[in-house]
Amino acid sequence: MAIDSQWSSVKLLLPMSADYQDVKAHSVSSVGGAALASTVGTPFGAGNALFLDGTDDHLAITDSADFTLGSSDFTIEVWIRFVSHSSTCAIISHRAGGSSNHAFSLEYSVGAAGLRFSYTTDGTTKVDIDRSWSPSDSVWYHVSVTRTTTIVKIKVDGSQIGADYTIGASSIYNSSAQIKIGAIDTTPIAFFSGYIGPVRLTTAARTITASPSEPFPRPTISGTVYDDVGAKAAKAVYVRDRDTGLVVGGALSDATTGEYAFYPNDFGEHEVARYDDVSDPTTNETVFNLVARSEPLGACTLKPIIDTQGHELTVKYDARSDSTQTPYAGTASVYFDGSSDCLQSTNIDFALGLNDFSIEFWYRPINGGHGGSWARVLQIGQNSTNGTLYLACSSSDNPSYLRCEFYSGSWQLVVQTTGTVSNNAWHFVQLRRVNGDFFMYLDGVLQGSKTGVSYNITATQLSIGANTVYGESFYGNVGPLRISRGPVRASTVVPAATALKPLVDGGSGENALIYDRVIPG
């Protein structure tokens, strides 16, 4: 059973198996036509790898303090398979240019006739470490660069190519540029032609003596759920951290195979339980999950309105938990009085970029939802700022349409409901994006779509119930609200009957402990 003893030092991990997302939750966007393909399999057999056409395909990853290498040990590992290497092919880079905002880059260089690892200590003065290497097309290679104290080694399939390089005490520059996979520089060049498999960046030195024989380990819990007669079944599965006792997420098992998978944040001990009560658990794709609870009583200090994913929420004005209006019995919603009430949080997690995503919420408009015109149910970003997205009640209509717009030089209509939304009743909304195509659903019914658009959601400030300066206020209730980034939830049309349904205390359904450990996969 493979467990990564250096897991806490892993800062970037792209398995490239089911999607191109980062296990460590940094925002990854596909540029050009970069996509997974099963054509050549993986380094380990059948499966997916990232295909890059050598023309404009690459991945762009938002910068993070996690990617600061400094003077510490590190290991960069990438599986690559060339279709063609007749020109320079970038593998991974963290720089704006060769002499601009440059931390590091790794490429197959025609000029160097092999691998080139470049770095700077000041962002501008580039140092090239060139090592001769003659690869073949259509062959998988495991390429690594490791720094151990003062020495840098470059290896292919665990064998060092060239001599040690003495980097001494040099501190690698902290770039603010994106990390790119398969390209280099802010204006991308040197596009990789071929396939890229798993990618891993570790801020520790790894001992690599051979090609890995299996994918890089990640914490994984998986299994199969059966009903009371032994048939494979769809059930809600919840995962609890054994040390803290806290639920860290869950999954829905497949109705046909009974299989489920969940990816916790670490290799610690977990308990898994399945419940017959129907519910809709958060998953490892969940970025934000708004939950309102009944007001605390007595000495209880639990906050009544929280994000279960850990983002700090600021409650503005009189937004409050309301247990009298809720889409599900035994829960609560958030009441907004239409006079500047809102909830706000700022985090890079809300910059959905060009990724697949699903935004889902229950809402109950009063007076068309209007405390003000164009009342915001949800907004990511500031008004009239490129990269901002909102969902709002149209104009001053009563009842109103629900409308989604994106700002890029001006407000662009993405999609809106086909008719007005009735007042004083609960409605479930899902806005999902799959491969650049937007779809909006109201109460499980498709309202409209917009295809082939590259709306890059770069904003990081989330506001619920108003815009970011407390205007355009919503009047009514917002129940559970969830934002997920990734292809699984985005590809799912969530049924309104169970959408965002929590597991309520006192349910009558049977529950059973079915698994009690993490299986690295």
Sequence and secondary structure as in RCSB ss.txt:
>XXXX:A:sequence
MAIDSQWSSVKLLLPMSADYQDVKAHSVSSVGGAALASTVGTPFGAGNALFLDGTDDHLAITDSADFTLGSSDFT
IEVWIRFVSHSSTCAIISHRAGGSSNHAFSLEYSVGAAGLRFSYTTDGTTKVDIDRSWSPSDSVWYHVSVTRTTT
IVKIKVDGSQIGADYTIGASSIYNSSAQIKIGAIDTTPIAFFSGYIGPVRLTTAARTITASPSEPFPRPTISGTV
YDDVGAKAAKAVYVRDRDTGLVVGGALSDATTGEYAFYPNDFGEHEVARYDDVSDPTTNETVFNLVARSEPLGAC
TLKPIIDTQGHELTVKYDARSDSTQTPYAGTASVYFDGSSDCLQSTNIDFALGLNDFSIEFWYRPINGGHGGSWA
RVLQIGQNSTNGTLYLACSSSDNPSYLRCEFYSGSWQLVVQTTGTVSNNAWHFVQLRRVNGDFFMYLDGVLQGSK
TGVSYNITATQLSIGANTVYGESFYGNVGPLRISRGPVRASTVVPAATALKPLVDGGSGENALIYDRVIPG
>XXXX:A:secstr
    TTGGGEEEEE  SS S  TT   EEEETT EEE SS BTTBSS EEEEESSS EEEE   GGG  BTS EE
EEEEEEES  SS EEEEEE SBTTBS  EEEEEETTTTEEEEEE SSSSS EEEEEE    TT EEEEEEEEETT
EEEEEETTEE S  EE TT  B    S EEES BTTTTBS  EEEEEEEEEESS     S  SS      EEEE 
B TTS B   EEEEEETTT  EEEEEE  TTT EEEE  SSSS EEEEEESS      TTEEEEEEE     TT 
   SEEETT    EEETT EEESSS SSTT BEEEEESSS EEEEE GGG  BTS EEEEEEEEEEEEEESSTT 
EEEEES TT TTEEEEEE TT SSB EEEEEESSSEEEEEE SS B TTS EEEEEEEETTEEEEEETTEEEEEE
 S    B   EEEESS TTS S EEEEEEEEEEEESHHHHT    TTTTT    TT  S EEEEE S    
